[in-house]
Each structure stands twice: as C-alpha cells, then as structure tokens.
C-alpha cells in the first residue's frame, strides 16, 4: 500500500491572471507552480535592512515582523519603497540598533508615538512597537497600549494590509496571515479584519483609503464593507481636509481615477467634502430636450487626461473644467440647455474649492484656474474659422501652458458619435499646426512689450500716468491683431503714430 502524506501548503501562480493563491497539495487544477513563492518568503527578504534586523532580533530574542504594504506589494509584484517593521517591544531601540549596524547617520525618533524612521538606499524604513488601540467617538486619534502581533494586526485597515513576515532567525520569512489576506489578494477584494462598521467609525480616514486601494489595485470592496462606508460617511467630518485631500490626490493620480470618483459618489463620501462635483451628477429633461450628465462627462475627460499625462494639476483642471455648469444652467426653448459663462465662473470657483480642500493656493492653483478659464477657447477655434489674430490671443493668454490647454481640450472631446469625435480631433490637429506656425512667426507666447514704459516716458517727457498704459495696450493690440510685427522697430513706429493721435509730442 502506497504511503499517504498529509497535504502541505504552497503558493501557486494562476496561468491567466498571474495572481498568487495559497492551496494545499491536493489541489489539482491547472496552475503554474511558482517555486520562488512559498509560505516562507525568506528568499525575497534579501535587502540588508532585513538581514541586519533579523540578526539583532535573534540576538536579543525579540519578535519583529515586516508588515503591511510592503508584504502586500511583494505578493502582488508591485514596487514598494516603504518598509514597515513592527516590534513586540520597543521599536525605537531596534531602529537605533539597525541604523548603527547599517551606518545610517540620521534617525528620526518620534517618542510620543513610539515610532522611528530612517532612509537607507532609497528605502524609507519605519519601526513601531506592536500596539493595541481603542477609540473615542469624537476623534480618530486612538488610545494606544503596548500589544502583541495579533493586537497590531487587529488594528489594521484591511486584511491585505495585515499580512506579516517574521524576521526572527527561527522562523525567518514565515508568512503570518490571521484574516485570510492572501485569499483576499487572490480574489481581489478589500475586507476589514474586524467588523467593518467599527473599523470605519473608529478611523473614518480608512473609508477614503478603501476607495483609494480599490482604485489603485482595481479591487472590489466587500459588500458589507461598502455598506458600512455609506452608513458612516458623515463620520468623515472628524478628519482634517489635509488628510482627505492626500487620499483624494492618490485617487486622482491612479491609472483610472473615474473608478474612485464613482465609488466616492455612490458611498456618499464625495458629498462630505466636494458638493460642487456632486452637483454635476444627473440629467434634466424639459420639452424633450436633455443635457449630458456632466458628472460622468467630467470623469470621462479625467480618464482621457490620465491616459495622456501623470501631471496632477492638469488632472485637477479636468476635474474642475465644467464645475460651474450647475449654477450657470439655463433652459432656452429654442436651443435647449445652455451653460453660458461657466468657464469664467468656474475659474472664480477654483480658489474657494482649493482653499476648502486645503490644496495649494500658489502657482498650482493659478495654473488650474487659467486652464478652466481658457478651456473653451481652442474648442471655439475648432468650430469656427481659425484666424491668426485668434491664435495670437490664445498664445498670449495661455503662455507656456498652451500645450497643456490643448491636451485638456482634446480630452474634452467626448461623444458617443464616433464620426463627430473623429472630425473634432482632425480639426484640432489643424489648430495645433496653426499654433506652431503663428508662434514661430510672431513669438507672442509669454508676450513682453517690445517698447517699455521707460522708453515711452523718455520719448514724450511723461511721468507715470494712464497715458503710458494706453500706449502699451494699443501696441499690444496691434501686434495681436497682426497690424504690426512683434519687433522693436515696428513697435516704435506705431508708438509715434498712437502718440500723435493722442496729441503727444516727442522731446526735441
């Protein structure tokens, strides 16, 4: 009789999905074996930080584990530059000992939080003592006590972030997975270790993190967890706008941000901090005439932009480009729905929204504001005749941001009519070609007057006055209209002509 052996666990890699799955030796479906991946992941912990930490942990007979995002990303084969090490005991002491061995000169110690951090070979390494947490209703700041590894894993936001790998020599590389996080990775699902309503109510920022991870990893949020987010959406009020915006920007920077915004809307989280975007949602019909759903249009534009660039503030310009359509919406019995002036009102709304969301109020905000204000201009050129004068004015106002403006406007061409989209895009190519030709000839991008105010004052013996501004304005308009070339000689001649019309005489 053939000897029977007990089933043993191993990790396998699915042929089609390339996802890792934990099974036992009785599993007989067709899979590719992944010898490099096993329940013991020691061969993946080759970085000097792990070896040094293991040596110290073993010598001092401590418990320490790599935990959280680094383990998750290791299993998903995603790059990670952050290593989190949890110690049953004093994390600061282990951090200092590791830094000494690795000859790291700067170690940041946060004694009040029991954490320490240093950078080694482009990796950000953080040490923390294992802890147990409890929460008050009015704050996301926990009451912290020393705890076990199990306590520390219990406080984690999602099962896939509670995975830990031992660093002690006796079981170095062993994967500790108390909540089935490995299976959730294989199923591509986000689930909380404990009851989801408690998890989200204790720290409402976890709701934003759920949406962020679902967007970045293209995972589903477990049904009970999704319901708990909706039930606790108003708890987001105790979270600072800075923390909310930090998570929001990570969603905006994801490969397909529309997925995140749809989840934010359906869970009512978006309603808590960005009501202007919520107002874009929906279609109104009157006398048989409807307008497009501007929420979904905005997300389509955002996804289009995201395929073209990873520039955060250009993506924000996509989010904001139609933000003023709800307050400017009017119904005209002859033409249907109109949104006249939404680009100007939208640009005025940008600072208020940025300020409330604690987004930067510097040149980045001004950049978004400019693109929102100008986003219809290239589209108007596509619809009508493309004159050199109109091109010069667009170049003058957009300056160095004209290429980003054209990218935004190209992304704004959305329609179910493929012929219409194709025609618009072909016309857009013509506008781009015209922009290049006019700029090469007239050099009006970042326009600087060929004649300065000082020259005007010296020529006519003037003191600072409105007359100087009027002359400069007329010279600028003449250049933009193509009446004169953008050079000093023609500008000086035109200055004399304007001055004569104003009754000014040159100084002899």
C-alpha positions in Angstrom: 0.0 0.0 0.0 1.3 3.4 -1.0 2.2 5.7 1.9 -0.1 8.7 2.3 1.4 12.0 3.1 -0.5 14.9 4.7 -1.4 17.8 2.4 1.0 20.7 2.6 0.5 24.3 1.8 2.2 26.2 -1.0 1.6 29.3 -3.2 0.8 28.9 -6.8 0.5 31.3 -9.7 -2.5 31.2 -11.9 -1.7 30.8 -15.7 -4.0 33.6 -16.9 -4.2 36.1 -14.1 -0.6 35.7 -12.8 -2.1 36.0 -9.3 -0.7 34.2 -6.3 -3.0 31.7 -4.5 -2.5 29.6 -1.3 -3.6 26.0 -1.7 -2.6 22.6 -0.4 -1.0 19.7 -2.2 -4.4 18.0 -3.0 -5.2 20.9 -5.4 -5.4 19.5 -9.0 -6.5 22.4 -11.2 -4.1 23.5 -13.9 -1.7 26.1 -12.5 1.8 27.2 -12.9 3.9 26.4 -9.9 5.9 29.3 -8.6 8.9 27.9 -6.7 10.1 31.4 -5.9 6.8 31.9 -3.9 6.2 29.8 -0.9 4.6 30.2 2.5 8.1 31.1 3.6 9.2 34.2 1.8 12.8 34.4 3.1 14.3 34.4 -0.3 12.6 37.6 -1.1 13.9 39.4 2.0 17.4 40.0 0.6 17.7 43.7 1.4 20.4 44.5 4.0 17.7 46.0 6.3 16.1 42.6 6.7 19.3 40.8 7.4 20.5 43.3 9.9 17.1 43.4 11.6 17.0 39.6 11.8 20.4 39.4 13.3 19.6 41.9 16.1 16.1 40.4 16.7 17.6 36.9 17.0 20.4 38.0 19.3 18.0 39.9 21.6 15.3 37.2 21.3 12.7 39.7 20.1 9.6 39.3 18.0 9.7 41.6 14.9 7.9 41.4 11.6 7.7 43.1 8.2 4.1 44.1 7.9 1.5 45.9 5.8 2.0 47.4 2.4 5.5 46.0 1.7 4.2 42.5 2.2 1.1 43.1 0.1 3.1 44.6 -2.7 5.7 41.8 -2.6 2.9 39.3 -3.2 1.3 41.5 -5.9 4.8 42.0 -7.5 4.4 45.8 -7.2 7.3 48.1 -6.4 7.5 49.4 -2.9 9.9 51.9 -1.3 8.4 51.8 2.2 9.3 49.1 4.7 7.3 48.9 7.9 8.7 46.8 10.8 6.6 46.1 13.8 8.3 45.0 17.1 6.8 43.4 20.1 8.5 45.7 22.4 10.4 48.9 21.8 10.6 49.9 18.1 12.8 52.9 18.8 15.6 50.7 20.2 15.5 48.3 17.3 15.6 51.3 14.9 18.7 52.7 16.6 20.4 49.4 16.6 19.7 48.7 12.9 20.8 52.2 12.0 24.1 51.7 13.9 24.8 48.4 12.0 23.9 50.0 8.7 25.9 53.1 9.4 22.8 55.4 8.9 23.6 58.8 10.3 20.2 60.3 10.6 17.4 58.5 12.5 14.1 60.3 13.2 12.7 59.4 16.6 9.0 60.1 17.4 9.0 59.0 21.1 5.4 60.2 21.7 4.2 57.8 19.0 6.7 55.1 19.7 8.0 55.2 16.1 11.3 55.7 14.4 12.3 56.2 10.7 15.3 56.4 8.5 16.2 56.2 4.8 18.6 53.6 3.6 19.4 53.0 -0.1 16.3 54.9 -1.3 14.1 52.9 1.0 12.0 54.5 3.8 12.2 52.2 6.8 9.9 52.7 9.7 9.9 50.9 13.1 7.0 50.8 15.5 6.2 48.9 18.7 3.2 46.5 18.4 0.2 48.2 19.8 -3.4 47.8 20.8 -5.8 50.7 20.0 -9.1 52.0 21.2 -11.0 55.0 20.0 -13.2 57.8 21.3 -16.3 58.8 19.2 -15.1 62.3 18.6 -11.6 61.6 17.4 -9.6 59.3 15.1 -6.6 59.5 17.4 -6.5 56.2 19.3 -5.7 55.5 22.9 -2.6 53.3 22.5 -1.3 50.5 24.6 1.5 48.1 24.1 0.3 44.9 22.4 1.0 41.7 20.7 1.4 41.0 17.0 -2.2 39.8 17.0 -3.3 43.1 18.6 -1.4 45.0 15.9 -2.9 43.0 13.1 -6.4 43.6 14.5 -6.0 47.3 14.2 -5.0 47.2 10.5 -7.4 48.7 8.0 -7.7 45.7 5.6 -6.8 42.0 5.6 -4.4 42.5 2.7 -2.5 45.1 4.9 -2.4 42.8 7.9 0.0 40.3 6.4 3.2 40.0 8.3 6.6 38.2 7.7 8.7 37.1 10.7 12.3 38.4 11.0 13.5 36.0 13.8 16.0 33.5 12.6 14.0 30.6 13.9 11.1 31.3 11.5 12.6 33.9 9.2 10.4 34.6 6.2 7.3 32.8 7.6 4.0 34.5 6.5 1.5 35.2 9.3 -2.0 35.7 7.8 -4.7 35.5 10.5 -7.5 37.1 8.5 -7.2 35.4 5.1 -5.5 38.3 3.5 -3.7 36.1 1.0 -7.0 34.7 -0.2 -8.4 38.3 -0.5 -5.4 39.2 -2.6 -6.2 36.3 -4.9 -9.9 37.3 -5.1 -9.0 41.0 -5.5 -11.3 42.1 -2.7 -10.9 44.6 0.1 -12.2 43.4 3.5 -11.6 44.7 7.0 -10.0 42.4 9.7 -12.7 43.2 12.2 -16.4 44.3 11.9 -16.3 46.9 9.1 -18.7 49.5 10.7 -16.4 49.6 13.8 -13.3 49.8 11.7 -14.6 52.8 9.7 -16.2 54.5 12.6 -13.1 54.3 14.7 -10.9 55.9 12.0 -13.0 57.3 9.2 -10.0 58.0 7.0 -10.0 54.3 6.4 -13.1 54.8 4.2 -11.0 57.1 1.9 -8.2 54.5 2.0 -10.7 51.8 0.9 -11.7 53.8 -2.1 -8.0 54.6 -2.9 -6.9 51.0 -2.7 -9.8 49.8 -4.7 -8.9 52.3 -7.4 -5.2 51.8 -7.4 -5.3 48.0 -7.3 -8.6 47.6 -9.2 -10.0 45.6 -6.3 -13.7 45.2 -5.3 -14.8 46.4 -1.8 -16.6 43.7 0.0 -20.4 44.2 0.1 -20.6 44.6 3.9 -17.7 46.9 3.9 -19.2 49.1 1.2 -22.5 49.3 3.1 -20.6 50.3 6.3 -18.8 53.1 4.4 -22.2 54.5 3.3 -23.5 54.3 6.8 -20.5 56.0 8.3 -19.9 58.6 5.5 -20.8 61.6 7.8 -18.0 60.4 10.2 -15.6 61.9 7.7 -16.3 65.2 9.4 -13.8 64.5 12.1 -11.0 64.0 9.5 -8.8 67.0 8.6 -9.1 68.3 5.0 -5.4 67.8 4.5 -5.7 64.0 5.2 -8.8 63.7 2.9 -7.0 65.6 0.1 -3.9 63.5 0.4 -6.0 60.3 -0.2 -8.0 62.2 -2.9 -4.9 63.1 -4.8 -3.7 59.5 -4.8 -7.1 58.6 -6.4 -6.7 61.4 -8.9 -3.2 60.0 -9.8 -4.4 56.5 -10.3 -4.5 54.8 -13.7 -8.3 55.1 -14.0 -9.5 57.8 -11.4 -13.1 57.6 -12.6 -13.4 54.3 -10.7 -12.5 56.1 -7.5 -14.8 59.0 -8.0 -17.8 56.7 -8.9 -17.1 54.9 -5.6 -16.8 58.2 -3.7 -20.2 59.3 -5.1 -22.0 56.0 -4.5 -20.8 55.8 -0.9 -21.8 59.5 -0.2 -18.2 60.3 0.7 -17.9 62.9 -2.1 -20.9 64.7 -0.7 -19.0 65.4 2.5 -16.1 67.4 1.0 -16.8 68.2 -2.6 -20.5 69.1 -3.1 -19.8 71.1 -6.2 -18.8 67.9 -8.0 -21.8 66.1 -6.7 -24.0 68.8 -8.2 -22.7 67.8 -11.7 -24.5 64.5 -11.4 -27.7 63.8 -13.3 -29.7 64.7 -16.4 -32.6 67.1 -16.6 -35.1 66.9 -19.5 -37.5 69.7 -20.5 -39.7 69.8 -23.6 -38.0 66.7 -24.8 -34.5 68.3 -24.6 -31.8 66.9 -22.3 -28.3 67.9 -21.4 -25.4 65.4 -20.8 -24.6 64.1 -17.4 -21.8 66.4 -16.5 -20.5 64.2 -13.7 -19.8 61.3 -16.0 -18.6 63.6 -18.7 -16.1 65.1 -16.3 -14.9 61.6 -15.3 -14.5 60.7 -19.0 -12.4 63.8 -19.6 -10.3 62.9 -16.4 -9.7 59.4 -17.7 -8.7 60.8 -21.1 -6.3 63.2 -19.5 -4.9 60.4 -17.3 -4.0 58.3 -20.4 -2.0 61.3 -21.7 -0.2 62.5 -18.6 0.5 61.8 -14.9 0.6 65.6 -14.2 -1.6 66.0 -11.0 -2.7 69.6 -11.6 -3.6 69.0 -15.2 -5.8 66.2 -14.0 -7.3 68.7 -11.5 -8.0 71.1 -14.3 -10.0 68.2 -16.0 -12.0 67.8 -12.7 -12.7 71.5 -12.5 -13.3 72.4 -16.1 -17.1 72.2 -16.0 -17.5 72.7 -12.3 -19.7 75.8 -12.8 -22.2 74.2 -15.2 -24.9 73.6 -12.5 -25.1 77.3 -11.4 -25.0 78.6 -15.0 -27.5 76.1 -16.3 -30.4 77.7 -18.2 -33.2 76.4 -20.5 -33.9 78.2 -23.8 -37.0 77.0 -25.6 -35.2 77.5 -28.9 -31.8 76.0 -28.3 -32.3 73.8 -25.2 -29.9 73.8 -22.3 -27.2 76.4 -22.0 -24.2 77.0 -19.7 -23.1 80.4 -20.8 -20.1 81.8 -18.8 -19.4 78.5 -17.0 -15.7 78.9 -17.8 -15.4 82.3 -16.2 -17.5 81.4 -13.1 -15.6 78.1 -12.9 -12.3 79.9 -12.8 -13.6 82.1 -9.9 -14.7 79.0 -8.0 -11.3 77.3 -8.2 -9.7 79.3 -5.3 -12.6 78.7 -3.0 -12.7 75.0 -3.6 -8.9 74.7 -3.3 -8.9 76.6 -0.1 -11.6 74.4 1.4 -9.8 71.2 0.4 -6.5 72.5 1.7 -5.0 72.2 -1.8 -2.1 74.6 -2.6 -3.1 78.3 -3.1 0.1 79.1 -5.1 1.0 78.9 -8.7 -0.6 75.4 -9.0 -4.0 76.8 -8.2 -3.4 79.7 -10.6 -2.5 77.1 -13.3 -5.8 75.2 -12.8 -7.7 78.5 -12.7 -6.2 79.6 -16.0 -6.9 76.3 -17.8 -10.5 76.3 -16.5 -11.0 79.9 -17.8 -9.5 79.2 -21.2 -10.8 75.6 -21.8 -13.5 76.7 -24.4 -11.2 78.9 -26.4 -9.5 76.1 -28.5 -12.8 74.4 -29.0 -14.3 77.7 -30.3 -11.4 77.8 -32.8 -12.2 74.3 -33.9 -15.8 75.2 -34.5 -15.2 78.4 -36.4 -12.6 79.9 -38.7 -9.0 79.8 -37.3 -7.7 83.3 -37.7 -4.1 84.4 -36.9 -5.5 87.0 -34.6 -7.4 84.5 -32.5 -4.4 82.2 -32.4 -2.2 85.0 -31.3 -4.6 85.9 -28.5 -4.8 82.3 -27.3 -1.0 82.1 -27.2 -0.7 85.4 -25.4 -3.2 84.3 -22.7 -2.1 80.7 -22.3 1.7 81.4 -22.4 3.8 78.3 -21.6 0.6 76.4 -20.6 -0.8 76.3 -24.1 0.3 72.7 -24.7 -1.4 71.6 -21.5 -4.5 73.6 -22.5 -4.6 71.8 -25.9 -4.3 68.4 -24.1 -7.2 69.3 -21.8 -9.4 70.4 -24.7 -8.6 67.3 -26.8 -9.6 65.2 -23.8 -12.8 67.2 -23.5 -14.0 65.9 -26.9 -16.4 63.2 -25.7 -19.3 61.8 -27.7 -21.0 58.5 -28.5 -20.9 59.7 -32.1 -17.5 58.4 -33.4 -17.7 60.4 -36.6 -18.2 63.6 -34.6 -15.2 62.8 -32.4 -13.0 62.0 -35.4 -14.0 65.2 -37.1 -13.3 67.3 -34.0 -9.9 65.7 -33.5 -8.9 66.3 -37.1 -9.8 70.0 -36.7 -7.8 70.1 -33.5 -4.7 69.0 -35.4 -5.2 72.0 -37.7 -5.4 74.3 -34.7 -2.2 72.8 -33.2 -0.4 73.3 -36.6 -1.6 76.9 -36.7 -0.4 77.5 -33.1 3.1 76.3 -34.0 3.2 78.4 -37.2 2.0 81.6 -35.6 4.2 81.2 -32.6 7.3 80.7 -34.8 6.4 83.8 -36.8 5.1 86.2 -34.1 6.6 85.0 -30.8 3.6 86.0 -28.7 3.8 83.2 -26.1 4.7 84.9 -22.8 4.5 88.2 -24.7 6.7 91.0 -23.5 6.1 94.5 -25.0 8.8 95.5 -27.5 8.6 99.1 -26.1 8.9 99.6 -22.3 7.2 102.2 -20.2 10.6 103.8 -19.6 11.1 104.4 -23.3 7.6 106.0 -23.7 8.3 108.3 -20.7 11.7 109.4 -22.1 10.4 109.9 -25.6 7.5 112.2 -24.6 8.7 113.6 -21.3 5.9 111.9 -19.4 5.7 111.0 -15.7 4.0 107.7 -14.7 0.4 108.0 -15.9 -2.5 106.3 -17.6 -1.3 107.6 -21.0 1.7 105.2 -20.8 -0.5 102.2 -20.1 -2.8 103.2 -23.0 0.1 103.4 -25.5 1.4 100.0 -24.4 -2.1 98.5 -24.7 -2.5 99.8 -28.2 0.9 98.4 -29.2 0.0 95.0 -27.8 -3.4 95.0 -29.6 -1.8 96.0 -32.9 0.6 93.0 -32.6 -2.1 90.6 -31.6 -4.3 91.8 -34.5 -1.4 91.4 -36.9 -1.3 95.1 -37.8 2.5 95.2 -36.9 5.2 92.6 -36.3 6.4 91.8 -32.8 9.6 93.7 -33.0 11.1 96.9 -31.6 11.4 98.8 -34.9 7.7 98.5 -35.9 6.5 98.9 -32.3 8.5 102.3 -32.0 7.0 103.5 -35.3 3.5 102.5 -34.1 4.1 104.2 -30.8 4.8 107.5 -32.5 1.6 107.2 -34.6 -0.5 106.5 -31.5 1.1 109.4 -29.6 0.3 111.8 -32.4 -3.4 110.7 -32.3 -3.3 111.4 -28.5 -1.8 114.8 -29.0 1.6 114.0 -27.6 4.8 115.4 -28.9 8.3 114.0 -28.7 11.0 115.8 -26.7 13.4 117.7 -29.1 
